[in-house]
Amino acid sequence: MLRALSQATTSFYLILALTERYWFANNSFFQEKLDKNEMSQRITNLFKKFSIEEFMAIDNKDLKDRVDGILVINAMAGMLTDLTSEEIEIFDAAVEGR
């Protein structure tokens, strides 16, 4: 139990540090659209399926690509909530090819 708690804590702090350093520090888009702490928690929850050993074995580029994808999807999803009903109609028409 203590080992599992330690692994979860270690994973959370690692994700928090990576999120701050690589994604939020120099990216105004993410800073504006996403809550850093909420995203760190979401990303940590997604990576909980890995043991700490498996997590640490993930290649840095692979980890960056995975987290980039998660952040982009969440930021883009949030953008849709900012649209007016007219803008949503235009968006839907474009997606549907109308």
Protein Blocks (a to p, Z undefined) as FASTA:
>chain_A
ZZmmmmmmmmmmmmmmmmmmmmmmmmmklmmmpcfklmmmmmmmmmmmpcfklmmmpcfk
lmmmmmmmmmmmmmmmmmmmmpcfklmmmmmmmmnoZZ
